[in-house]
């Protein structure tokens, strides 16, 4: 999220171009909810620190907090403890460092424009993750998960459209989150994605080959969301697809 990119707080908080802020927190995988929760917690903590400075007679030119602002303890995970800051940053660095290596070693593209390259990536993902299918749901759970998945896809598409992410990352991310609802979500995402791609071809917004290329990203997302129902898709998808254009 880049809402606060140009903002600098009295304690030196600022988000860099790499989406890692001056407190050492990586924002690249944050959802809208995560970002808002983080900013609220950051502001509350800064207010407390500033008040402590005031009690010491320091009312301006505050010492800059830096990367020790949150600390390394899991108890200090900016107010909603489902994240580990250090682990988040470490995973980001490992992912960035592995991108070029993966392509060089395996000759597998991390972004593609053609169906042939998309198929190559899809086959590679299946080799790494296995051929995963969603667990069966009863009729009620199936219907509910399908409805929730469709709502989620619509909301996520609206949020992702203006973001500077790659097209294939967006496709995979939307499908990954939908598939995490279960069998109904998986099938709903599959149907909705196929319908959209068919519409794009008919209306000449996409070529048939490009449509097939997009569908491989959709399939990768659904596989990851099905296998890892409790993990963040923002972390899963970049394992195989570049989040940003190079």
C-alpha positions in Angstrom: 0.0 0.0 0.0 1.4 3.4 -0.9 -1.1 5.7 0.9 1.6 7.0 3.3 4.5 6.9 0.9 5.2 10.7 1.0 4.4 11.1 4.7 7.1 11.4 7.3 6.2 11.3 10.9 7.9 13.3 13.7 9.8 10.2 14.7 11.0 9.5 11.2 8.5 7.0 10.0 8.4 6.9 6.1 7.8 4.2 3.5 10.5 3.7 0.9 10.1 2.8 -2.8 10.7 -0.9 -1.9 7.7 -0.7 0.5 9.8 -1.3 3.6 9.3 1.5 6.0 11.9 3.2 8.2 10.8 1.0 11.1 11.8 -2.1 9.1 8.3 -3.3 8.3 7.6 -4.7 4.8 4.2 -3.4 3.5 4.2 -5.2 0.2 1.9 -8.0 1.4 -0.5 -5.9 3.4 -4.2 -5.9 2.6 -6.2 -2.7 3.1 -7.2 -4.0 6.5 -3.6 -4.7 7.5 -2.4 -1.3 6.4 -5.1 0.5 8.4 -4.5 -1.6 11.5 -0.8 -1.0 11.2 -1.2 2.8 10.8 -3.5 3.0 13.8 -1.1 1.1 16.0 1.9 3.1 14.7 0.2 6.4 15.5 -0.8 5.2 19.0 2.8 4.0 19.7 4.3 7.2 18.3 2.0 9.3 20.4 3.1 7.4 23.5 6.8 7.9 22.7 6.3 11.6 21.9 4.5 12.1 25.2 7.5 10.4 27.0 9.8 12.9 25.3 7.5 15.8 26.4 7.8 14.5 30.0 11.5 14.8 29.6 11.3 18.3 28.3 11.9 17.4 24.6 9.2 19.1 22.5 10.8 19.2 19.1 13.5 17.6 17.0 12.6 14.2 18.4 15.2 11.4 18.3 14.4 9.2 15.3 13.1 5.8 16.2 14.6 3.7 13.4 14.2 -0.1 13.1 14.1 -0.7 16.8 10.7 1.0 17.0 8.7 -2.2 17.3 11.4 -4.5 18.7 11.9 -8.1 17.8 9.4 -9.6 20.2 6.3 -11.3 18.7 4.4 -9.4 21.4 5.2 -6.1 19.5 3.6 -7.0 16.2 2.0 -3.6 15.8 -1.2 -4.3 17.6 -2.6 -7.4 15.7 -0.3 -10.3 16.5 -0.9 -12.5 13.5 2.3 -11.3 11.8 6.0 -11.7 12.7 7.8 -8.6 11.5 11.3 -10.1 11.3 9.9 -13.2 9.5 8.0 -11.0 7.1 11.1 -9.0 6.1 13.2 -12.2 5.9 10.8 -13.9 3.6 10.6 -10.8 1.4 14.4 -10.7 1.1 14.6 -14.5 0.4 11.9 -14.2 -2.3 13.6 -11.3 -4.0 17.0 -13.0 -3.9 15.5 -16.3 -5.3 13.6 -14.8 -8.2 16.6 -14.5 -10.6 18.1 -17.8 -9.4 14.8 -19.7 -10.0 14.6 -18.5 -13.6 18.3 -19.1 -14.3 18.4 -22.5 -12.7 15.1 -23.9 -13.9 14.5 -21.9 -17.0 11.0 -21.1 -15.7 9.8 -17.6 -16.3 8.4 -15.7 -13.3 6.1 -13.7 -15.7 4.7 -14.6 -19.1 2.7 -13.2 -22.0 2.2 -16.4 -24.0 0.2 -19.5 -23.2 3.2 -21.7 -23.9 5.2 -20.0 -21.1 2.2 -20.1 -18.9 1.9 -23.8 -19.3 5.5 -24.2 -18.5 5.1 -22.3 -15.2 1.8 -24.2 -14.5 3.6 -27.6 -15.0 6.5 -26.5 -12.7 4.1 -25.4 -10.0 2.4 -28.8 -10.1 5.7 -30.5 -9.8 6.6 -28.4 -6.7 3.2 -28.4 -5.0 1.5 -31.5 -6.3 -1.8 -31.8 -8.1 -4.1 -30.4 -5.4 -7.9 -30.6 -5.4 -10.3 -29.0 -2.9 -11.9 -31.2 -0.2 -15.6 -31.9 -0.7 -18.2 -29.7 1.1 -21.8 -30.3 1.8 -24.4 -28.4 -0.2 -24.8 -25.5 2.3 -21.1 -25.0 2.8 -20.5 -25.3 -0.9 -23.0 -22.6 -1.7 -21.9 -20.2 1.0 -18.2 -20.6 0.1 -19.1 -19.9 -3.6 -21.0 -16.7 -2.8 -18.3 -15.5 -0.4 -15.6 -16.2 -3.0 -17.4 -14.3 -5.7 -17.8 -11.3 -3.4 -14.1 -11.5 -2.5 -13.1 -11.7 -6.1 -15.1 -8.6 -7.0 -13.7 -6.6 -4.0 -10.1 -7.7 -4.6 -10.3 -6.9 -8.3 -11.5 -3.3 -7.5 -8.6 -3.0 -5.0 -5.9 -4.5 -7.2 -6.8 -2.7 -10.5 -5.0 0.6 -9.7 -2.0 -1.1 -8.1 1.3 -1.4 -10.0 1.4 -5.2 -9.8 1.8 -7.5 -12.7 -1.3 -8.8 -14.5 -0.5 -12.4 -13.8 0.1 -11.7 -10.1 -3.3 -10.0 -9.9 -5.0 -13.0 -11.6 -3.3 -15.5 -9.3 -3.9 -13.5 -6.2 -7.6 -13.1 -6.8 -8.1 -16.8 -7.5 -5.9 -17.9 -4.6 -8.0 -16.0 -2.1 -11.3 -17.3 -3.6 -10.0 -20.9 -3.5 -9.3 -20.6 0.2 -13.0 -20.6 0.9 -13.1 -24.3 -0.1 -14.6 -26.3 -2.9 -17.4 -23.9 -3.6 -15.0 -21.0 -3.8 -12.6 -22.9 -6.0 -15.4 -23.8 -8.5 -16.8 -20.2 -8.4 -13.4 -18.8 -9.1 -12.9 -21.2 -12.0 -16.2 -20.4 -13.6 -15.9 -16.7 -13.1 -12.4 -16.6 -14.5 -13.3 -18.7 -17.5 -16.3 -16.4 -18.2 -14.2 -13.3 -17.9 -11.5 -14.6 -20.3 -14.2 -15.7 -22.8 -15.8 -12.3 -22.6 -12.4 -10.6 -23.2 -11.8 -12.7 -26.3 -15.3 -12.1 -27.7 -15.0 -8.3 -27.1 -11.4 -8.4 -28.5 -9.9 -7.0 -25.3 -7.7 -10.1 -25.4 -6.3 -12.6 -27.9 -7.1 -16.2 -27.4 -3.4 -16.9 -26.6 -3.3 -14.1 -24.0 -6.5 -15.5 -22.5 -5.0 -18.9 -22.1 -1.9 -17.3 -20.6 -4.1 -15.5 -18.0 -5.9 -18.7 -17.2 -2.7 -20.4 -16.2 -2.2 -17.7 -13.6 -5.7 -18.3 -12.5 -5.1 -22.0 -12.1 -1.8 -21.4 -10.2 -3.6 -19.1 -7.8 -6.4 -21.7 -7.1 -3.9 -24.5 -6.6 -2.0 -22.4 -4.0 -5.2 -21.2 -2.3 -6.5 -24.8 -2.0 -3.3 -26.2 -0.6 -2.5 -23.4 1.8 -5.9 -22.3 3.1 -4.5 -20.5 6.2 -1.6 -18.7 4.6 -1.6 -15.2 3.0 -1.9 -15.4 -0.7 0.3 -12.2 -0.9 3.1 -14.5 0.3 2.2 -17.6 -1.7 1.8 -16.1 -5.2 5.3 -14.4 -5.4 6.9 -17.8 -5.0 6.2 -18.3 -8.7 5.0 -15.0 -10.2 6.7 -11.6 -10.1 4.6 -9.2 -8.1 6.1 -6.1 -9.9 7.2 -5.5 -13.5 10.9 -5.4 -13.9 
